[in-house]
Amino acid sequence: MEKADMARNSPVGRLALLALGAAASCAMASATAFADASCADDLKKLTDRRMTELNALNAMAETSKKEKKPVDAGVFCVKAHGLSAAEEALIAYMEKNKDWCSIPDEVMANLKASHAKSLEFGNRACVAAAKAKKMQEEQAAGGGPQAQPLPAGPL
């Protein structure tokens, strides 16, 4: 028998291999625990940022509803960009760390669907804000819709 085989088969050798296996298991478990803790912290920060932006938009809508006034499309457009940026950061993190953080595909799909709706809603607000701004500029310049003169003379 070779020395390595004797060491593995001896009680001390088996104990050393068992200890080595236990150490490797602990190292893997601590790496998993580190990944879980790291992912949880990062995801919490990104999710909190998203929720802050979302709550600001919801507060605008609630205030508008209580005051029975339309939401200012320009302000909503600006705040929608904040939500969009927060969601994009969260999605990018999740895509990059999907395996490391064990993020289910369903969670990613739901967030992407929500982000698509946020983008659409924000874009509509921005289009409305641009139209309102253009109308205000035309009115300030004396432009805008002009009444057509009525024809004069015999018909």
Sequence and secondary structure as in RCSB ss.txt:
>XXXX:A:sequence
MEKADMARNSPVGRLALLALGAAASCAMASATAFADASCADDLKKLTDRRMTELNALNAMAETSKKEKKPVDAGV
FCVKAHGLSAAEEALIAYMEKNKDWCSIPDEVMANLKASHAKSLEFGNRACVAAAKAKKMQEEQAAGGGPQAQPL
PAGPL
>XXXX:A:secstr
  HHHHHHHSHHHHHHHHHHHHHHHHHHHHHHHHHHHHHHHHHHHHHHHHHHHHHHHHHHHHHHHHHT    HHH
HHHHHHHHHHHHHHHHHHHHHTHHHHT  HHHHHHHHHHHHHHHHHHHHHHHHHHHHHHHHHHHHTT S      
  S  
